[in-house]
């Protein structure tokens, strides 16, 4: 196996940092100006983690590319971390969204688009009843409340190093064998062990042990872990997860927010899953804030019967802007025109090409690295074998190497998803952009071995 030369890595990383600063003087000026009004110079706190030491400021974007304030153009494999998976400002959805802007944005009343979206989601995912939110975080937060409400059980269960947005109950990991707050969790209301059970992904005995007391309201799971890297379920795991949740009277919630990359009906449809509740957000509105949660007929009826009409606005579920006309128009335009079988028939083969070409470089240079893929999403790892759970994935993180690979790509006109080495394929991508990434990937690695 080839080895990373850490002295070379330190040297070339410093060179890439200098190059980034030199080529993005306007972005740096905007960053310095932003420090006067935005906390740490960014509109969202995690933007301080971008590899160059300061973020790019985007001037405009279209399809699979964007231009920064310095006029530099980039191939975008990040795509707003799935928010723009259908590409930036796709033509037909943007036309339909603009039409709705002229007709009104929010009314606290439904539009016919709401019915169309509900019927389409019903068709794609098989769940009877649907509700809308603005973010997948809200959808996940709301369904946890609903699950506890109708089951009268205190706990929820999540998987070690999962991520379901800024949901308090999900910020729990297993540290040295002991469950507790995830490292870096800010101001938890309570220690999450009070609200949450946590087990490793793909560990059936641990799952059954956690469910056996009969006090877990629901399991909240991505059908394939993605936020700590792409970690597929082992054969039979989903069958066991569904069987055990039914055995112990626990609801199963599937979060498809990232795994929509698997196809028009997400991984749920591709794998024939049968969740009681499903959540999805981000890309279903072409970037307009929009998310939904779906309920089986049985669960939906239980919810309806358990909430008094006069108390329906004070239960901790909903929002003044949730279900607004613009978000519903965006979801209809996106589902009808871009999240289609035809689009995935284009993007998934390109993701396969991306993964195959990276694998050829890994094999050629005898790197102790691996690559994984889900639908139109691919990711490479700095470890010898694919992680089987979130703990394995966290242990494989190499922050210095990660920063270098991101920055080397960025300095050559490629944006990868931050905090991972992950690439999403937009409908506008062609083999040309895939092959360019392969060349940059190989050249970047050659500098440090």
Secondary structure, DSSP 4 states (H G I P E B T S, - for coil): -----HHHHHHHHHHHHHHHHHH-HHHHHHHHHHTTTSGGGSSSGGGGG-TTSS---EEEEEBTEEEETTS-EEEESSGGGGTTTT-BT-HHHHHHHHHHHHH-S--SS--HHHHHHHHHHHHHH--SEEEEESSHHHHHHHHHHHHHHHH---EEEEETT---SS-GGG-EEEETTEEEEPTT--S-SS-GGGTEEEE-TT-HHHHHHHHTTS-EEEEEE-SSB-TTS-BPPPTTHHHHHHHHHHHTT-EEEEE-TTGGGG-TTHHHHHHT---SEEEE-GGGGTTSS-EEEEE-HHHHHHHHHHS-GGGTTSSS---TTTT-HHHHHHHHHHHHHTSSHHHHHHHHHHHHHHHHHHHHHHHHTT-S-EEEEETTEEEEESSSS--SSHHHHHHT--HHHHHHHHHHHHTTTEEPBTTTTEEE--TT--HHHHHHHHHHHHHHHHTT-
